[in-house]
Amino acid sequence: KHEGIQNAQPGDVVIVARNARWAQGGGSAHIGIVGENGKVYHNSSGRQQWVEDNLQRVFGGGMMRFILRPPKT
């Protein structure tokens, strides 16, 4: 579902597509797991490791943003 990143909750998976080719399996996209207090955990290609970062800074831009939320139990 495409919605604002401000609706992301801890435990959600966030995906941002950075250009129009993402739907065809090309282009650039990024994925992360939302943490507490506006944090996100994502893989940094430059650092070659998972890092803690600011959710809005990393996932606030791009063409499309998706939030995947696990079902409530």
Predicted model as a PDB file, atoms N, CA, C, CB and O in Angstrom, pLDDT in the B-factor column:
MODEL        1                                                                  
ATOM      1  N   LYS A   1       0.843  -1.184   0.000  1.00 42.00           N  
ATOM      2  CA  LYS A   1       0.000   0.000   0.000  1.00 42.00           C  
ATOM      3  C   LYS A   1       0.881   1.237   0.000  1.00 42.00           C  
ATOM      4  CB  LYS A   1      -0.955   0.003   1.215  1.00 42.00           C  
ATOM      5  O   LYS A   1       1.855   1.308   0.749  1.00 42.00           O  
ATOM      6  N   HIS A   2       0.549   2.203  -0.825  1.00 45.00           N  
ATOM      7  CA  HIS A   2       1.304   3.446  -0.909  1.00 45.00           C  
ATOM      8  C   HIS A   2       0.735   4.418   0.106  1.00 45.00           C  
ATOM      9  CB  HIS A   2       1.259   4.045  -2.345  1.00 45.00           C  
ATOM     10  O   HIS A   2      -0.418   4.833  -0.016  1.00 45.00           O  
ATOM     11  N   GLU A   3       1.509   4.781   1.088  1.00 55.00           N  
ATOM     12  CA  GLU A   3       1.060   5.756   2.069  1.00 55.00           C  
ATOM     13  C   GLU A   3       2.254   6.535   2.587  1.00 55.00           C  
ATOM     14  CB  GLU A   3       0.310   5.070   3.229  1.00 55.00           C  
ATOM     15  O   GLU A   3       3.406   6.184   2.331  1.00 55.00           O  
ATOM     16  N   GLY A   4       1.960   7.590   3.312  1.00 69.00           N  
ATOM     17  CA  GLY A   4       3.023   8.435   3.825  1.00 69.00           C  
ATOM     18  C   GLY A   4       3.903   7.721   4.831  1.00 69.00           C  
ATOM     19  O   GLY A   4       3.421   6.932   5.644  1.00 69.00           O  
ATOM     20  N   ILE A   5       5.162   7.995   4.773  1.00 79.00           N  
ATOM     21  CA  ILE A   5       6.127   7.355   5.667  1.00 79.00           C  
ATOM     22  C   ILE A   5       5.846   7.712   7.128  1.00 79.00           C  
ATOM     23  CB  ILE A   5       7.558   7.766   5.289  1.00 79.00           C  
ATOM     24  O   ILE A   5       6.267   6.996   8.037  1.00 79.00           O  
ATOM     25  N   GLN A   6       5.135   8.818   7.353  1.00 81.00           N  
ATOM     26  CA  GLN A   6       4.810   9.213   8.713  1.00 81.00           C  
ATOM     27  C   GLN A   6       3.866   8.217   9.389  1.00 81.00           C  
ATOM     28  CB  GLN A   6       4.191  10.598   8.713  1.00 81.00           C  
ATOM     29  O   GLN A   6       3.709   8.262  10.609  1.00 81.00           O  
ATOM     30  N   ASN A   7       3.232   7.316   8.623  1.00 84.00           N  
ATOM     31  CA  ASN A   7       2.342   6.307   9.179  1.00 84.00           C  
ATOM     32  C   ASN A   7       3.061   5.016   9.554  1.00 84.00           C  
ATOM     33  CB  ASN A   7       1.251   6.005   8.201  1.00 84.00           C  
ATOM     34  O   ASN A   7       2.436   4.092  10.075  1.00 84.00           O  
ATOM     35  N   ALA A   8       4.360   4.943   9.298  1.00 89.00           N  
ATOM     36  CA  ALA A   8       5.115   3.732   9.614  1.00 89.00           C  
ATOM     37  C   ALA A   8       5.204   3.552  11.127  1.00 89.00           C  
ATOM     38  CB  ALA A   8       6.531   3.792   8.992  1.00 89.00           C  
ATOM     39  O   ALA A   8       5.369   4.512  11.880  1.00 89.00           O  
ATOM     40  N   GLN A   9       5.089   2.286  11.551  1.00 92.00           N  
ATOM     41  CA  GLN A   9       5.151   1.931  12.967  1.00 92.00           C  
ATOM     42  C   GLN A   9       6.293   0.964  13.195  1.00 92.00           C  
ATOM     43  CB  GLN A   9       3.817   1.319  13.447  1.00 92.00           C  
ATOM     44  O   GLN A   9       6.703   0.266  12.268  1.00 92.00           O  
ATOM     45  N   PRO A  10       6.821   0.907  14.427  1.00 93.00           N  
ATOM     46  CA  PRO A  10       7.881  -0.061  14.717  1.00 93.00           C  
ATOM     47  C   PRO A  10       7.471  -1.473  14.314  1.00 93.00           C  
ATOM     48  CB  PRO A  10       8.238  -0.028  16.203  1.00 93.00           C  
ATOM     49  O   PRO A  10       6.369  -1.928  14.622  1.00 93.00           O  
ATOM     50  N   GLY A  11       8.372  -2.153  13.626  1.00 93.00           N  
ATOM     51  CA  GLY A  11       8.125  -3.496  13.123  1.00 93.00           C  
ATOM     52  C   GLY A  11       7.685  -3.537  11.678  1.00 93.00           C  
ATOM     53  O   GLY A  11       7.727  -4.598  11.054  1.00 93.00           O  
ATOM     54  N   ASP A  12       7.258  -2.397  11.122  1.00 94.00           N  
ATOM     55  CA  ASP A  12       6.878  -2.341   9.709  1.00 94.00           C  
ATOM     56  C   ASP A  12       8.109  -2.475   8.824  1.00 94.00           C  
ATOM     57  CB  ASP A  12       6.136  -1.028   9.396  1.00 94.00           C  
ATOM     58  O   ASP A  12       9.219  -2.107   9.211  1.00 94.00           O  
ATOM     59  N   VAL A  13       7.889  -3.005   7.638  1.00 93.00           N  
ATOM     60  CA  VAL A  13       8.916  -3.012   6.604  1.00 93.00           C  
ATOM     61  C   VAL A  13       8.572  -1.884   5.647  1.00 93.00           C  
ATOM     62  CB  VAL A  13       9.001  -4.405   5.860  1.00 93.00           C  
ATOM     63  O   VAL A  13       7.437  -1.786   5.179  1.00 93.00           O  
ATOM     64  N   VAL A  14       9.544  -1.033   5.354  1.00 91.00           N  
ATOM     65  CA  VAL A  14       9.324   0.081   4.431  1.00 91.00           C  
ATOM     66  C   VAL A  14      10.141  -0.130   3.168  1.00 91.00           C  
ATOM     67  CB  VAL A  14       9.690   1.429   5.093  1.00 91.00           C  
ATOM     68  O   VAL A  14      11.275  -0.607   3.208  1.00 91.00           O  
ATOM     69  N   ILE A  15       9.537   0.238   2.054  1.00 86.00           N  
ATOM     70  CA  ILE A  15      10.184   0.106   0.749  1.00 86.00           C  
ATOM     71  C   ILE A  15      10.020   1.425   0.023  1.00 86.00           C  
ATOM     72  CB  ILE A  15       9.582  -1.081  -0.084  1.00 86.00           C  
ATOM     73  O   ILE A  15       8.925   1.988   0.005  1.00 86.00           O  
ATOM     74  N   VAL A  16      11.084   1.925  -0.575  1.00 83.00           N  
ATOM     75  CA  VAL A  16      10.998   3.120  -1.402  1.00 83.00           C  
ATOM     76  C   VAL A  16      11.580   2.789  -2.772  1.00 83.00           C  
ATOM     77  CB  VAL A  16      11.747   4.327  -0.743  1.00 83.00           C  
ATOM     78  O   VAL A  16      12.684   2.256  -2.888  1.00 83.00           O  
ATOM     79  N   ALA A  17      10.802   3.121  -3.813  1.00 79.00           N  
ATOM     80  CA  ALA A  17      11.263   2.958  -5.194  1.00 79.00           C  
ATOM     81  C   ALA A  17      11.776   4.311  -5.650  1.00 79.00           C  
ATOM     82  CB  ALA A  17      10.115   2.424  -6.145  1.00 79.00           C  
ATOM     83  O   ALA A  17      11.082   5.318  -5.509  1.00 79.00           O  
ATOM     84  N   ARG A  18      12.972   4.344  -6.188  1.00 71.00           N  
ATOM     85  CA  ARG A  18      13.604   5.622  -6.511  1.00 71.00           C  
ATOM     86  C   ARG A  18      13.521   6.018  -7.982  1.00 71.00           C  
ATOM     87  CB  ARG A  18      15.027   5.576  -6.106  1.00 71.00           C  
ATOM     88  O   ARG A  18      13.926   7.122  -8.348  1.00 71.00           O  
ATOM     89  N   ASN A  19      12.996   5.118  -8.837  1.00 70.00           N  
ATOM     90  CA  ASN A  19      12.750   5.529 -10.224  1.00 70.00           C  
ATOM     91  C   ASN A  19      11.656   4.663 -10.831  1.00 70.00           C  
ATOM     92  CB  ASN A  19      14.047   5.434 -11.070  1.00 70.00           C  
ATOM     93  O   ASN A  19      11.238   3.681 -10.218  1.00 70.00           O  
ATOM     94  N   ALA A  20      11.195   5.004 -12.005  1.00 70.00           N  
ATOM     95  CA  ALA A  20      10.019   4.386 -12.616  1.00 70.00           C  
ATOM     96  C   ALA A  20      10.213   2.927 -13.015  1.00 70.00           C  
ATOM     97  CB  ALA A  20       9.621   5.166 -13.818  1.00 70.00           C  
ATOM     98  O   ALA A  20       9.219   2.241 -13.257  1.00 70.00           O  
ATOM     99  N   ARG A  21      11.425   2.425 -13.096  1.00 71.00           N  
ATOM    100  CA  ARG A  21      11.652   1.051 -13.546  1.00 71.00           C  
ATOM    101  C   ARG A  21      11.510   0.017 -12.440  1.00 71.00           C  
ATOM    102  CB  ARG A  21      13.014   0.938 -14.151  1.00 71.00           C  
ATOM    103  O   ARG A  21      11.678  -1.173 -12.706  1.00 71.00           O  
ATOM    104  N   TRP A  22      11.209   0.422 -11.209  1.00 67.00           N  
ATOM    105  CA  TRP A  22      11.154  -0.519 -10.089  1.00 67.00           C  
ATOM    106  C   TRP A  22      10.130  -1.629 -10.316  1.00 67.00           C  
ATOM    107  CB  TRP A  22      10.828   0.221  -8.805  1.00 67.00           C  
ATOM    108  O   TRP A  22      10.382  -2.771  -9.933  1.00 67.00           O  
ATOM    109  N   ALA A  23       8.990  -1.328 -10.924  1.00 69.00           N  
ATOM    110  CA  ALA A  23       7.931  -2.322 -11.112  1.00 69.00           C  
ATOM    111  C   ALA A  23       8.326  -3.419 -12.096  1.00 69.00           C  
ATOM    112  CB  ALA A  23       6.665  -1.644 -11.593  1.00 69.00           C  
ATOM    113  O   ALA A  23       7.760  -4.511 -12.052  1.00 69.00           O  
ATOM    114  N   GLN A  24       9.274  -3.155 -12.972  1.00 72.00           N  
ATOM    115  CA  GLN A  24       9.743  -4.154 -13.934  1.00 72.00           C  
ATOM    116  C   GLN A  24      10.959  -4.915 -13.409  1.00 72.00           C  
ATOM    117  CB  GLN A  24      10.084  -3.485 -15.263  1.00 72.00           C  
ATOM    118  O   GLN A  24      11.566  -5.698 -14.139  1.00 72.00           O  
ATOM    119  N   GLY A  25      11.310  -4.689 -12.159  1.00 69.00           N  
ATOM    120  CA  GLY A  25      12.451  -5.396 -11.574  1.00 69.00           C  
ATOM    121  C   GLY A  25      13.774  -4.692 -11.794  1.00 69.00           C  
ATOM    122  O   GLY A  25      14.826  -5.251 -11.487  1.00 69.00           O  
ATOM    123  N   GLY A  26      13.744  -3.487 -12.316  1.00 65.00           N  
ATOM    124  CA  GLY A  26      14.983  -2.742 -12.524  1.00 65.00           C  
ATOM    125  C   GLY A  26      14.976  -1.480 -11.709  1.00 65.00           C  
ATOM    126  O   GLY A  26      14.100  -1.272 -10.869  1.00 65.00           O  
ATOM    127  N   GLY A  27      15.908  -0.675 -11.946  1.00 67.00           N  
ATOM    128  CA  GLY A  27      15.948   0.597 -11.240  1.00 67.00           C  
ATOM    129  C   GLY A  27      16.513   0.473  -9.846  1.00 67.00           C  
ATOM    130  O   GLY A  27      17.316  -0.413  -9.554  1.00 67.00           O  
ATOM    131  N   SER A  28      16.088   1.357  -9.011  1.00 74.00           N  
ATOM    132  CA  SER A  28      16.662   1.449  -7.681  1.00 74.00           C  
ATOM    133  C   SER A  28      15.554   1.439  -6.641  1.00 74.00           C  
ATOM    134  CB  SER A  28      17.524   2.713  -7.545  1.00 74.00           C  
ATOM    135  O   SER A  28      14.617   2.234  -6.721  1.00 74.00           O  
ATOM    136  N   ALA A  29      15.653   0.546  -5.668  1.00 77.00           N  
ATOM    137  CA  ALA A  29      14.720   0.506  -4.549  1.00 77.00           C  
ATOM    138  C   ALA A  29      15.520   0.211  -3.284  1.00 77.00           C  
ATOM    139  CB  ALA A  29      13.594  -0.566  -4.777  1.00 77.00           C  
ATOM    140  O   ALA A  29      16.648  -0.280  -3.341  1.00 77.00           O  
ATOM    141  N   HIS A  30      14.910   0.522  -2.142  1.00 83.00           N  
ATOM    142  CA  HIS A  30      15.593   0.320  -0.867  1.00 83.00           C  
ATOM    143  C   HIS A  30      14.570  -0.180   0.134  1.00 83.00           C  
ATOM    144  CB  HIS A  30      16.282   1.634  -0.365  1.00 83.00           C  
ATOM    145  O   HIS A  30      13.395   0.176   0.052  1.00 83.00           O  
ATOM    146  N   ILE A  31      15.004  -1.004   1.081  1.00 89.00           N  
ATOM    147  CA  ILE A  31      14.103  -1.617   2.046  1.00 89.00           C  
ATOM    148  C   ILE A  31      14.683  -1.481   3.451  1.00 89.00           C  
ATOM    149  CB  ILE A  31      13.856  -3.102   1.698  1.00 89.00           C  
ATOM    150  O   ILE A  31      15.901  -1.506   3.626  1.00 89.00           O  
ATOM    151  N   GLY A  32      13.820  -1.337   4.445  1.00 93.00           N  
ATOM    152  CA  GLY A  32      14.280  -1.216   5.824  1.00 93.00           C  
ATOM    153  C   GLY A  32      13.213  -1.674   6.798  1.00 93.00           C  
ATOM    154  O   GLY A  32      12.066  -1.905   6.415  1.00 93.00           O  
ATOM    155  N   ILE A  33      13.596  -1.805   8.056  1.00 95.00           N  
ATOM    156  CA  ILE A  33      12.688  -2.190   9.137  1.00 95.00           C  
ATOM    157  C   ILE A  33      12.592  -1.017  10.095  1.00 95.00           C  
ATOM    158  CB  ILE A  33      13.178  -3.490   9.875  1.00 95.00           C  
ATOM    159  O   ILE A  33      13.606  -0.495  10.558  1.00 95.00           O  
ATOM    160  N   VAL A  34      11.364  -0.605  10.390  1.00 95.00           N  
ATOM    161  CA  VAL A  34      11.127   0.557  11.246  1.00 95.00           C  
ATOM    162  C   VAL A  34      11.382   0.196  12.711  1.00 95.00           C  
ATOM    163  CB  VAL A  34       9.684   1.084  11.063  1.00 95.00           C  
ATOM    164  O   VAL A  34      10.936  -0.843  13.199  1.00 95.00           O  
ATOM    165  N   GLY A  35      12.106   1.077  13.392  1.00 95.00           N  
ATOM    166  CA  GLY A  35      12.357   0.934  14.819  1.00 95.00           C  
ATOM    167  C   GLY A  35      11.598   1.987  15.612  1.00 95.00           C  
ATOM    168  O   GLY A  35      10.683   2.621  15.087  1.00 95.00           O  
ATOM    169  N   GLU A  36      11.962   2.171  16.835  1.00 95.00           N  
ATOM    170  CA  GLU A  36      11.345   3.155  17.720  1.00 95.00           C  
ATOM    171  C   GLU A  36      11.888   4.556  17.440  1.00 95.00           C  
ATOM    172  CB  GLU A  36      11.584   2.778  19.191  1.00 95.00           C  
ATOM    173  O   GLU A  36      12.986   4.707  16.903  1.00 95.00           O  
ATOM    174  N   ASN A  37      11.118   5.569  17.804  1.00 93.00           N  
ATOM    175  CA  ASN A  37      11.558   6.971  17.809  1.00 93.00           C  
ATOM    176  C   ASN A  37      12.109   7.470  16.474  1.00 93.00           C  
ATOM    177  CB  ASN A  37      12.602   7.154  18.856  1.00 93.00           C  
ATOM    178  O   ASN A  37      13.131   8.156  16.444  1.00 93.00           O  
ATOM    179  N   GLY A  38      11.436   7.130  15.369  1.00 90.00           N  
ATOM    180  CA  GLY A  38      11.845   7.649  14.068  1.00 90.00           C  
ATOM    181  C   GLY A  38      13.082   7.011  13.477  1.00 90.00           C  
ATOM    182  O   GLY A  38      13.705   7.577  12.579  1.00 90.00           O  
ATOM    183  N   LYS A  39      13.446   5.836  13.969  1.00 94.00           N  
ATOM    184  CA  LYS A  39      14.631   5.138  13.459  1.00 94.00           C  
ATOM    185  C   LYS A  39      14.232   4.084  12.439  1.00 94.00           C  
ATOM    186  CB  LYS A  39      15.420   4.487  14.612  1.00 94.00           C  
ATOM    187  O   LYS A  39      13.097   3.607  12.434  1.00 94.00           O  
ATOM    188  N   VAL A  40      15.169   3.727  11.581  1.00 94.00           N  
ATOM    189  CA  VAL A  40      14.992   2.640  10.633  1.00 94.00           C  
ATOM    190  C   VAL A  40      16.317   1.875  10.562  1.00 94.00           C  
ATOM    191  CB  VAL A  40      14.553   3.174   9.215  1.00 94.00           C  
ATOM    192  O   VAL A  40      17.391   2.458  10.715  1.00 94.00           O  
ATOM    193  N   TYR A  41      16.225   0.584  10.332  1.00 96.00           N  
ATOM    194  CA  TYR A  41      17.401  -0.273  10.193  1.00 96.00           C  
ATOM    195  C   TYR A  41      17.412  -0.770   8.753  1.00 96.00           C  
ATOM    196  CB  TYR A  41      17.384  -1.477  11.228  1.00 96.00           C  
ATOM    197  O   TYR A  41      16.447  -1.372   8.281  1.00 96.00           O  
ATOM    198  N   HIS A  42      18.518  -0.508   8.063  1.00 93.00           N  
ATOM    199  CA  HIS A  42      18.602  -0.839   6.644  1.00 93.00           C  
ATOM    200  C   HIS A  42      20.028  -1.201   6.284  1.00 93.00           C  
ATOM    201  CB  HIS A  42      18.109   0.330   5.774  1.00 93.00           C  
ATOM    202  O   HIS A  42      20.968  -0.904   7.022  1.00 93.00           O  
ATOM    203  N   ASN A  43      20.175  -1.845   5.141  1.00 88.00           N  
ATOM    204  CA  ASN A  43      21.496  -2.236   4.675  1.00 88.00           C  
ATOM    205  C   ASN A  43      22.148  -1.069   3.941  1.00 88.00           C  
ATOM    206  CB  ASN A  43      21.409  -3.477   3.760  1.00 88.00           C  
ATOM    207  O   ASN A  43      21.587  -0.542   2.981  1.00 88.00           O  
ATOM    208  N   SER A  44      23.305  -0.678   4.384  1.00 83.00           N  
ATOM    209  CA  SER A  44      24.065   0.380   3.730  1.00 83.00           C  
ATOM    210  C   SER A  44      25.049  -0.253   2.752  1.00 83.00           C  
ATOM    211  CB  SER A  44      24.808   1.265   4.774  1.00 83.00           C  
ATOM    212  O   SER A  44      25.986  -0.941   3.157  1.00 83.00           O  
ATOM    213  N   SER A  45      24.827  -0.012   1.461  1.00 80.00           N  
ATOM    214  CA  SER A  45      25.747  -0.562   0.462  1.00 80.00           C  
ATOM    215  C   SER A  45      27.147   0.004   0.639  1.00 80.00           C  
ATOM    216  CB  SER A  45      25.240  -0.270  -0.954  1.00 80.00           C  
ATOM    217  O   SER A  45      28.136  -0.714   0.494  1.00 80.00           O  
ATOM    218  N   GLY A  46      27.230   1.300   0.956  1.00 84.00           N  
ATOM    219  CA  GLY A  46      28.532   1.937   1.124  1.00 84.00           C  
ATOM    220  C   GLY A  46      29.321   1.377   2.296  1.00 84.00           C  
ATOM    221  O   GLY A  46      30.541   1.226   2.218  1.00 84.00           O  
ATOM    222  N   ARG A  47      28.618   1.069   3.386  1.00 86.00           N  
ATOM    223  CA  ARG A  47      29.288   0.530   4.584  1.00 86.00           C  
ATOM    224  C   ARG A  47      29.283  -0.995   4.612  1.00 86.00           C  
ATOM    225  CB  ARG A  47      28.616   1.062   5.846  1.00 86.00           C  
ATOM    226  O   ARG A  47      29.973  -1.607   5.428  1.00 86.00           O  
ATOM    227  N   GLN A  48      28.504  -1.609   3.718  1.00 88.00           N  
ATOM    228  CA  GLN A  48      28.384  -3.064   3.617  1.00 88.00           C  
ATOM    229  C   GLN A  48      27.969  -3.697   4.945  1.00 88.00           C  
ATOM    230  CB  GLN A  48      29.702  -3.666   3.150  1.00 88.00           C  
ATOM    231  O   GLN A  48      28.531  -4.703   5.377  1.00 88.00           O  
ATOM    232  N   GLN A  49      26.964  -3.074   5.583  1.00 91.00           N  
ATOM    233  CA  GLN A  49      26.422  -3.614   6.831  1.00 91.00           C  
ATOM    234  C   GLN A  49      25.063  -2.966   7.124  1.00 91.00           C  
ATOM    235  CB  GLN A  49      27.412  -3.374   8.013  1.00 91.00           C  
ATOM    236  O   GLN A  49      24.714  -1.945   6.533  1.00 91.00           O  
ATOM    237  N   TRP A  50      24.309  -3.569   8.037  1.00 92.00           N  
ATOM    238  CA  TRP A  50      23.057  -2.982   8.492  1.00 92.00           C  
ATOM    239  C   TRP A  50      23.374  -1.828   9.427  1.00 92.00           C  
ATOM    240  CB  TRP A  50      22.161  -4.039   9.197  1.00 92.00           C  
ATOM    241  O   TRP A  50      24.273  -1.924  10.263  1.00 92.00           O  
ATOM    242  N   VAL A  51      22.627  -0.725   9.280  1.00 94.00           N  
ATOM    243  CA  VAL A  51      22.863   0.461  10.094  1.00 94.00           C  
ATOM    244  C   VAL A  51      21.537   1.006  10.634  1.00 94.00           C  
ATOM    245  CB  VAL A  51      23.599   1.543   9.271  1.00 94.00           C  
ATOM    246  O   VAL A  51      20.472   0.763  10.066  1.00 94.00           O  
ATOM    247  N   GLU A  52      21.627   1.740  11.733  1.00 95.00           N  
ATOM    248  CA  GLU A  52      20.494   2.478  12.275  1.00 95.00           C  
ATOM    249  C   GLU A  52      20.559   3.882  11.709  1.00 95.00           C  
ATOM    250  CB  GLU A  52      20.503   2.490  13.843  1.00 95.00           C  
ATOM    251  O   GLU A  52      21.624   4.500  11.692  1.00 95.00           O  
ATOM    252  N   ASP A  53      19.417   4.394  11.243  1.00 93.00           N  
ATOM    253  CA  ASP A  53      19.411   5.702  10.609  1.00 93.00           C  
ATOM    254  C   ASP A  53      18.084   6.393  10.889  1.00 93.00           C  
ATOM    255  CB  ASP A  53      19.656   5.581   9.088  1.00 93.00           C  
ATOM    256  O   ASP A  53      17.224   5.837  11.573  1.00 93.00           O  
ATOM    257  N   ASN A  54      17.915   7.591  10.370  1.00 92.00           N  
ATOM    258  CA  ASN A  54      16.683   8.348  10.505  1.00 92.00           C  
ATOM    259  C   ASN A  54      15.701   7.924   9.409  1.00 92.00           C  
ATOM    260  CB  ASN A  54      16.964   9.871  10.435  1.00 92.00           C  
ATOM    261  O   ASN A  54      16.024   7.996   8.224  1.00 92.00           O  
ATOM    262  N   LEU A  55      14.510   7.484   9.804  1.00 91.00           N  
ATOM    263  CA  LEU A  55      13.510   6.982   8.864  1.00 91.00           C  
ATOM    264  C   LEU A  55      13.172   8.001   7.783  1.00 91.00           C  
ATOM    265  CB  LEU A  55      12.251   6.592   9.607  1.00 91.00           C  
ATOM    266  O   LEU A  55      13.183   7.665   6.598  1.00 91.00           O  
ATOM    267  N   GLN A  56      12.875   9.226   8.166  1.00 88.00           N  
ATOM    268  CA  GLN A  56      12.467  10.249   7.204  1.00 88.00           C  
ATOM    269  C   GLN A  56      13.593  10.585   6.234  1.00 88.00           C  
ATOM    270  CB  GLN A  56      12.016  11.512   7.935  1.00 88.00           C  
ATOM    271  O   GLN A  56      13.346  10.798   5.048  1.00 88.00           O  
ATOM    272  N   ARG A  57      14.817  10.633   6.723  1.00 86.00           N  
ATOM    273  CA  ARG A  57      15.947  10.967   5.857  1.00 86.00           C  
ATOM    274  C   ARG A  57      16.178   9.903   4.794  1.00 86.00           C  
ATOM    275  CB  ARG A  57      17.209  11.151   6.685  1.00 86.00           C  
ATOM    276  O   ARG A  57      16.434  10.225   3.634  1.00 86.00           O  
ATOM    277  N   VAL A  58      16.089   8.643   5.183  1.00 85.00           N  
ATOM    278  CA  VAL A  58      16.401   7.557   4.254  1.00 85.00           C  
ATOM    279  C   VAL A  58      15.213   7.213   3.359  1.00 85.00           C  
ATOM    280  CB  VAL A  58      16.842   6.321   5.025  1.00 85.00           C  
ATOM    281  O   VAL A  58      15.397   6.921   2.178  1.00 85.00           O  
ATOM    282  N   PHE A  59      13.997   7.244   3.905  1.00 81.00           N  
ATOM    283  CA  PHE A  59      12.828   6.767   3.161  1.00 81.00           C  
ATOM    284  C   PHE A  59      11.807   7.852   2.850  1.00 81.00           C  
ATOM    285  CB  PHE A  59      12.160   5.678   3.931  1.00 81.00           C  
ATOM    286  O   PHE A  59      10.721   7.537   2.363  1.00 81.00           O  
ATOM    287  N   GLY A  60      12.113   9.102   3.111  1.00 80.00           N  
ATOM    288  CA  GLY A  60      11.162  10.183   2.880  1.00 80.00           C  
ATOM    289  C   GLY A  60      11.022  10.608   1.436  1.00 80.00           C  
ATOM    290  O   GLY A  60      10.017  11.220   1.076  1.00 80.00           O  
ATOM    291  N   GLY A  61      11.999  10.304   0.594  1.00 73.00           N  
ATOM    292  CA  GLY A  61      11.944  10.709  -0.812  1.00 73.00           C  
ATOM    293  C   GLY A  61      11.628   9.533  -1.712  1.00 73.00           C  
ATOM    294  O   GLY A  61      11.249   8.463  -1.236  1.00 73.00           O  
ATOM    295  N   GLY A  62      11.778   9.726  -2.984  1.00 65.00           N  
ATOM    296  CA  GLY A  62      11.548   8.655  -3.945  1.00 65.00           C  
ATOM    297  C   GLY A  62      10.182   8.755  -4.592  1.00 65.00           C  
ATOM    298  O   GLY A  62       9.348   9.571  -4.199  1.00 65.00           O  
ATOM    299  N   MET A  63       9.968   7.915  -5.586  1.00 67.00           N  
ATOM    300  CA  MET A  63       8.725   7.947  -6.360  1.00 67.00           C  
ATOM    301  C   MET A  63       7.556   7.297  -5.629  1.00 67.00           C  
ATOM    302  CB  MET A  63       8.931   7.261  -7.688  1.00 67.00           C  
ATOM    303  O   MET A  63       6.459   7.854  -5.591  1.00 67.00           O  
ATOM    304  N   MET A  64       7.784   6.138  -5.057  1.00 76.00           N  
ATOM    305  CA  MET A  64       6.725   5.378  -4.399  1.00 76.00           C  
ATOM    306  C   MET A  64       7.250   4.879  -3.060  1.00 76.00           C  
ATOM    307  CB  MET A  64       6.242   4.190  -5.289  1.00 76.00           C  
ATOM    308  O   MET A  64       8.404   4.466  -2.945  1.00 76.00           O  
ATOM    309  N   ARG A  65       6.392   4.921  -2.059  1.00 79.00           N  
ATOM    310  CA  ARG A  65       6.754   4.379  -0.759  1.00 79.00           C  
ATOM    311  C   ARG A  65       5.682   3.381  -0.340  1.00 79.00           C  
ATOM    312  CB  ARG A  65       6.916   5.511   0.303  1.00 79.00           C  
ATOM    313  O   ARG A  65       4.486   3.637  -0.484  1.00 79.00           O  
ATOM    314  N   PHE A  66       6.121   2.258   0.170  1.00 82.00           N  
ATOM    315  CA  PHE A  66       5.214   1.217   0.616  1.00 82.00           C  
ATOM    316  C   PHE A  66       5.535   0.867   2.056  1.00 82.00           C  
ATOM    317  CB  PHE A  66       5.308  -0.029  -0.289  1.00 82.00           C  
ATOM    318  O   PHE A  66       6.696   0.867   2.465  1.00 82.00           O  
ATOM    319  N   ILE A  67       4.506   0.574   2.810  1.00 87.00           N  
ATOM    320  CA  ILE A  67       4.675   0.114   4.176  1.00 87.00           C  
ATOM    321  C   ILE A  67       4.012  -1.252   4.271  1.00 87.00           C  
ATOM    322  CB  ILE A  67       4.067   1.128   5.213  1.00 87.00           C  
ATOM    323  O   ILE A  67       2.828  -1.391   3.966  1.00 87.00           O  
ATOM    324  N   LEU A  68       4.769  -2.258   4.692  1.00 88.00           N  
ATOM    325  CA  LEU A  68       4.245  -3.593   4.902  1.00 88.00           C  
ATOM    326  C   LEU A  68       4.128  -3.807   6.397  1.00 88.00           C  
ATOM    327  CB  LEU A  68       5.149  -4.678   4.239  1.00 88.00           C  
ATOM    328  O   LEU A  68       5.118  -3.725   7.124  1.00 88.00           O  
ATOM    329  N   ARG A  69       2.920  -4.080   6.853  1.00 89.00           N  
ATOM    330  CA  ARG A  69       2.670  -4.218   8.293  1.00 89.00           C  
ATOM    331  C   ARG A  69       2.211  -5.647   8.574  1.00 89.00           C  
ATOM    332  CB  ARG A  69       1.600  -3.180   8.787  1.00 89.00           C  
ATOM    333  O   ARG A  69       1.292  -6.146   7.923  1.00 89.00           O  
ATOM    334  N   PRO A  70       2.851  -6.306   9.544  1.00 83.00           N  
ATOM    335  CA  PRO A  70       2.403  -7.652   9.886  1.00 83.00           C  
ATOM    336  C   PRO A  70       0.979  -7.617  10.447  1.00 83.00           C  
ATOM    337  CB  PRO A  70       3.366  -8.299  10.903  1.00 83.00           C  
ATOM    338  O   PRO A  70       0.594  -6.635  11.082  1.00 83.00           O  
ATOM    339  N   PRO A  71       0.198  -8.667  10.223  1.00 84.00           N  
ATOM    340  CA  PRO A  71      -1.159  -8.693  10.771  1.00 84.00           C  
ATOM    341  C   PRO A  71      -1.127  -8.719  12.303  1.00 84.00           C  
ATOM    342  CB  PRO A  71      -1.933  -9.915  10.232  1.00 84.00           C  
ATOM    343  O   PRO A  71      -0.202  -9.259  12.910  1.00 84.00           O  
ATOM    344  N   LYS A  72      -2.135  -8.136  12.899  1.00 81.00           N  
ATOM    345  CA  LYS A  72      -2.238  -8.165  14.368  1.00 81.00           C  
ATOM    346  C   LYS A  72      -2.652  -9.555  14.800  1.00 81.00           C  
ATOM    347  CB  LYS A  72      -3.256  -7.101  14.893  1.00 81.00           C  
ATOM    348  O   LYS A  72      -3.472 -10.213  14.158  1.00 81.00           O  
ATOM    349  N   THR A  73      -2.061  -9.988  15.913  1.00 75.00           N  
ATOM    350  CA  THR A  73      -2.396 -11.327  16.413  1.00 75.00           C  
ATOM    351  C   THR A  73      -3.341 -11.251  17.574  1.00 75.00           C  
ATOM    352  CB  THR A  73      -1.147 -12.080  16.821  1.00 75.00           C  
ATOM    353  O   THR A  73      -3.731 -12.282  18.122  1.00 75.00           O  
TER     354      THR A  73                                                      
ENDMDL                                                                          
END                                                                             
